[in-house]
Amino acid sequence: MADIIDYKIYGDDLQLIEIELDPQEGVRAEAGTMTYMEGGIEMQTSTGGLFQGFKRMFTGAGFFITTFVNNGRSKARVAFAAPYPGKVIPLDLAKLGGKFLCQKDSFLCAANGIEIEVAFTKRLGAGFFGGEGFILQKLQGDGLAFVHAGGTIVEKNLGVGEVLRVDTGCLVAFAATVDYDIQFIGGFKNALFGGEGLFLAKMTGPGKVYIQSLPLSKLAERILAASPSPISSSSSNFT
């Protein structure tokens, strides 16, 4: 059973989540996300199992998971910051069927007792063509977990058999009851000139789906496109 934790989210577009822990309660987080912690809280870094650690490293996630435990005699707080502009999404797994899937880069932290595992998609097509949507993390348990998404967040509740097609990078998290596959856009002009990529994530209900308007990859592309190229900046030194 996961620890029962209290939390508060600060900020608007660059959010920070502060977790309040009773004595002996803990929270797990990706290494490097902690912003501050009060006295009495101690860090315990582990792989969560050597095999799980190597799976995370293989998929580009962190090898280690850090657990922050309140070993003091009174309440203490620890905070984690979102890595880029967007929102923190609380997931109460007890109300979401005990299991939720999320993009590997979106997981922020979770109550101690929540299992955090790498999850590959079920279909071969999704594996080869899923891009950002291919490698997922599975959050399993009965407590609170938190994921981060970029830009504006849209929550969709799909009915049985209801289909939603999403840019693979814009997919943040979804219920384990949602069927996930990759679908080719089709059409010669769409493939060459559509500007949306060749594949979309096809989500079939029932279940909850979270979508982000600005994934990190698109943010990086726009920053790079707006930055002066090394050639133009170096040539300007000679004029």
C-alpha positions as CSV (number, residue, x, y, z in Angstrom):
1,M,0.0,0.0,0.0
2,A,1.3,3.4,-1.0
3,D,2.0,6.2,1.6
4,I,-0.8,8.7,1.9
5,I,0.8,12.1,1.1
6,D,-0.4,15.7,1.1
7,Y,0.8,18.1,-1.6
8,K,0.5,21.7,-2.9
9,I,1.3,22.9,-6.4
10,Y,2.9,26.4,-6.7
11,G,3.1,28.6,-9.8
12,D,1.3,28.7,-13.1
13,D,3.4,27.9,-16.2
14,L,6.6,26.8,-14.4
15,Q,5.1,24.8,-11.6
16,L,6.7,23.3,-8.5
17,I,5.0,20.6,-6.3
18,E,5.7,20.5,-2.6
19,I,5.0,17.2,-0.8
20,E,4.3,17.1,2.9
21,L,5.4,13.9,4.6
22,D,4.5,12.5,8.0
23,P,7.2,10.7,9.9
24,Q,8.3,7.5,8.0
25,E,6.4,8.5,4.9
26,G,8.3,8.8,1.6
27,V,8.1,9.9,-2.0
28,R,9.9,8.5,-5.1
29,A,11.2,10.7,-7.9
30,E,13.5,10.7,-10.9
31,A,17.0,11.6,-9.9
32,G,17.8,15.3,-10.3
33,T,14.2,16.7,-9.9
34,M,14.4,17.7,-6.2
35,T,14.4,21.4,-5.6
36,Y,14.5,21.6,-1.7
37,M,13.8,19.5,1.3
38,E,13.4,20.3,5.0
39,G,15.3,18.8,7.9
40,G,14.5,15.2,8.8
41,I,14.1,14.1,5.2
42,E,16.8,11.7,3.9
43,M,17.6,10.6,0.4
44,Q,17.8,6.9,-0.6
45,T,19.0,6.4,-4.2
46,S,18.5,2.9,-5.7
47,T,17.8,1.2,-9.1
48,G,14.5,-0.3,-7.9
49,G,16.1,-3.6,-9.0
50,L,19.1,-3.9,-11.3
51,F,17.0,-5.2,-14.2
52,Q,14.6,-2.2,-13.9
53,G,17.5,0.2,-13.7
54,F,19.1,-1.2,-16.9
55,K,15.7,-1.1,-18.7
56,R,15.3,2.6,-17.7
57,M,18.9,3.4,-18.9
58,F,18.3,1.5,-22.2
59,T,15.2,3.5,-22.9
60,G,16.8,6.9,-22.1
61,A,15.4,7.4,-18.7
62,G,17.4,7.7,-15.5
63,F,19.1,4.6,-14.2
64,F,18.3,5.5,-10.6
65,I,15.1,6.3,-8.7
66,T,15.5,8.5,-5.5
67,T,13.3,8.0,-2.5
68,F,12.9,10.8,0.0
69,V,11.9,9.5,3.5
70,N,10.9,11.6,6.5
71,N,13.0,10.1,9.3
72,G,12.2,13.0,11.6
73,R,9.6,13.2,14.4
74,S,7.4,15.9,12.8
75,K,6.0,16.7,9.4
76,A,8.5,17.8,6.7
77,R,8.4,18.9,3.1
78,V,10.2,18.2,-0.1
79,A,9.7,19.9,-3.4
80,F,10.2,18.9,-7.1
81,A,10.3,21.3,-10.0
82,A,8.8,20.9,-13.5
83,P,11.7,20.8,-16.0
84,Y,10.1,23.2,-18.6
85,P,6.9,25.3,-18.9
86,G,3.7,23.4,-18.5
87,K,1.5,21.8,-15.8
88,V,1.8,19.2,-13.1
89,I,-0.9,16.6,-13.3
90,P,-1.9,14.7,-10.1
91,L,-3.0,11.1,-10.7
92,D,-4.9,9.3,-7.9
93,L,-4.2,5.7,-9.0
94,A,-6.7,4.3,-6.5
95,K,-9.4,6.1,-8.5
96,L,-7.9,5.3,-11.9
97,G,-7.9,1.5,-11.7
98,G,-4.6,1.2,-10.0
99,K,-2.5,1.6,-13.1
100,F,-1.7,4.4,-15.5
101,L,0.7,4.8,-18.5
102,C,2.7,7.9,-19.2
103,Q,5.5,9.1,-21.5
104,K,8.9,8.2,-20.1
105,D,9.9,11.9,-19.8
106,S,6.7,13.0,-18.1
107,F,7.0,11.2,-14.7
108,L,7.9,13.6,-11.9
109,C,7.3,11.9,-8.5
110,A,5.0,9.4,-6.7
111,A,4.2,8.3,-3.2
112,N,6.4,5.6,-1.8
113,G,4.8,2.3,-2.6
114,I,4.0,3.2,-6.2
115,E,5.7,0.9,-8.7
116,I,7.5,2.7,-11.5
117,E,8.4,0.5,-14.4
118,V,9.3,0.8,-18.1
119,A,6.4,-0.4,-20.3
120,F,6.7,-1.1,-24.0
121,T,3.8,-0.9,-26.3
122,K,1.9,-4.1,-27.2
123,R,2.1,-3.8,-31.0
124,L,5.1,-4.1,-33.3
125,G,4.0,-1.2,-35.4
126,A,3.8,1.1,-32.3
127,G,7.3,0.0,-31.4
128,F,8.9,0.8,-34.8
129,F,7.0,4.0,-35.6
130,G,5.8,5.4,-32.3
131,G,8.6,7.9,-31.8
132,E,8.1,9.7,-28.5
133,G,5.0,7.5,-27.8
134,F,6.9,4.2,-28.0
135,I,8.6,3.9,-24.7
136,L,6.2,4.4,-21.8
137,Q,6.4,4.2,-18.0
138,K,3.8,2.2,-16.0
139,L,2.7,3.7,-12.7
140,Q,1.0,1.0,-10.6
141,G,-0.4,1.2,-7.0
142,D,-3.1,2.8,-4.9
143,G,-1.6,6.2,-4.1
144,L,-0.7,9.6,-5.7
145,A,1.6,10.0,-8.7
146,F,2.5,13.2,-10.5
147,V,3.4,13.7,-14.2
148,H,4.5,16.9,-16.0
149,A,3.3,18.1,-19.4
150,G,4.1,21.0,-21.6
151,G,1.9,23.9,-22.6
152,T,-1.9,23.6,-22.1
153,I,-3.2,20.3,-20.8
154,V,-6.4,18.7,-22.2
155,E,-8.2,15.8,-20.4
156,K,-10.3,13.5,-22.6
157,N,-12.6,10.8,-21.2
158,L,-13.1,8.3,-24.0
159,G,-16.2,6.1,-24.1
160,V,-16.2,2.4,-25.1
161,G,-15.0,2.2,-28.7
162,E,-14.5,5.9,-29.0
163,V,-11.3,6.8,-31.0
164,L,-9.0,9.7,-30.6
165,R,-5.9,10.2,-32.8
166,V,-3.1,12.2,-31.2
167,D,0.4,13.4,-32.3
168,T,2.7,10.9,-30.6
169,G,4.7,13.7,-28.9
170,C,1.5,15.3,-27.6
171,L,0.4,12.2,-25.8
172,V,1.2,12.5,-22.0
173,A,-0.6,9.7,-20.2
174,F,-3.6,7.4,-20.4
175,A,-5.5,4.7,-18.5
176,A,-4.5,1.1,-18.9
177,T,-8.0,0.4,-20.3
178,V,-7.3,2.6,-23.3
179,D,-6.0,0.6,-26.4
180,Y,-3.0,2.2,-27.9
181,D,-1.7,1.8,-31.4
182,I,0.2,3.7,-34.1
183,Q,-1.6,4.7,-37.3
184,F,-0.1,5.8,-40.6
185,I,-1.6,9.1,-41.8
186,G,-1.8,7.9,-45.4
187,G,-1.8,10.0,-48.6
188,F,1.2,11.1,-50.6
189,K,0.6,14.8,-50.0
190,N,-0.1,14.3,-46.3
191,A,3.1,12.3,-45.8
192,L,5.3,14.9,-47.7
193,F,3.7,18.2,-46.9
194,G,1.4,17.7,-43.9
195,G,4.0,18.8,-41.4
196,E,2.5,16.6,-38.7
197,G,4.8,13.6,-39.0
198,L,3.9,10.3,-40.7
199,F,2.2,8.6,-37.8
200,L,-0.4,9.3,-35.1
201,A,-1.2,7.6,-31.9
202,K,-4.6,5.9,-32.1
203,M,-6.3,5.8,-28.7
204,T,-9.5,3.7,-28.4
205,G,-11.6,3.9,-25.2
206,P,-12.8,3.4,-22.6
207,G,-10.6,5.5,-20.4
208,K,-8.9,8.8,-19.6
209,V,-6.3,10.4,-21.8
210,Y,-4.1,13.5,-21.1
211,I,-2.8,15.6,-24.0
212,Q,-0.2,18.4,-24.0
213,S,-0.1,21.3,-26.5
214,L,3.6,21.8,-26.4
215,P,5.9,18.7,-25.9
216,L,9.5,19.3,-25.1
217,S,10.6,18.2,-28.6
218,K,8.5,20.9,-30.3
219,L,9.7,23.5,-27.9
220,A,13.3,22.6,-28.6
221,E,12.7,22.7,-32.4
222,R,11.2,26.2,-32.1
223,I,14.0,27.5,-30.0
224,L,16.6,26.0,-32.4
225,A,14.8,27.5,-35.4
226,A,14.7,30.9,-33.8
227,S,18.4,30.8,-32.8
228,P,21.0,32.3,-35.1
229,S,23.0,29.6,-36.9
230,P,26.7,29.3,-36.1
231,I,27.6,30.2,-39.7
232,S,25.6,33.4,-39.8
233,S,26.9,34.5,-36.4
234,S,30.5,33.7,-37.2
235,S,30.3,35.4,-40.6
236,S,28.8,38.5,-38.9
237,N,32.1,38.9,-37.0
238,F,33.9,39.7,-40.2
239,T,31.5,42.4,-41.5
